[in-house]
Amino acid sequence: MTPVVKMEEAYALASWQSGGVLVATALGLVRTHPTMKSMILPWPQPMALDNHWSLISEA
């Protein structure tokens, strides 16, 4: 396995766009993909999330 993100308090993980990964953390949503720059969408405040995710749509 190849590390894609190193963050404390990672809660949920979902596959995204053929090889990408979405990771919910206490600080925000991390998006990473081998062909794109990794990004984080911060939450307004740190939070604890459920550890089960399912991507419904890739619109």
CORVENJO-V389526 format. One record per pair of residues at least 6 apart in sequence whose C-alpha atoms are under 8 Angstrom apart, sorted by the first residue. I is the first residue (numbers start at 0). J is the second residue. D is the distance in whole Angstrom. If there is no record, write none. Layout:
# CORVENJO-V389526
i=<I;I>
j=<J;J>
d=<D;D>
This chain:
# CORVENJO-V389526
i=<3;4;6;7;7;8;8;9;9;9;9;10;10;10;10;10;10;10;10;11;11;11;11;11;11;11;11;12;12;12;12;12;12;12;13;13;13;13;13;13;14;14;14;15;15;16;16;18;18;19;19;19;19;20;20;20;21;21;21;21;22;22;22;23;23;24;24;24;25;25;25;25;26;26;26;26;26;27;27;27;27;27;28;28;28;28;29;29;29;29;30;30;30;31;31>
j=<31;31;24;24;25;24;25;22;23;24;25;22;23;24;25;47;48;49;50;22;23;24;48;49;50;51;52;20;21;22;23;50;51;52;20;21;22;52;53;54;20;21;54;21;54;32;57;32;33;30;31;32;33;30;31;32;28;29;30;31;28;29;30;29;48;46;47;48;45;46;47;48;41;42;44;45;46;39;40;41;42;45;39;40;41;42;37;38;39;40;37;38;39;37;38>
d=<7;8;7;7;8;6;6;7;6;4;7;7;6;6;7;7;6;6;5;6;5;7;7;7;4;6;6;7;6;5;7;7;7;7;6;5;7;6;6;7;5;6;8;6;8;8;8;6;7;7;6;4;7;6;5;6;7;6;5;7;6;5;7;6;7;8;8;8;5;5;6;7;6;6;7;5;7;6;5;4;5;7;5;5;6;8;7;6;4;6;6;5;6;4;7>
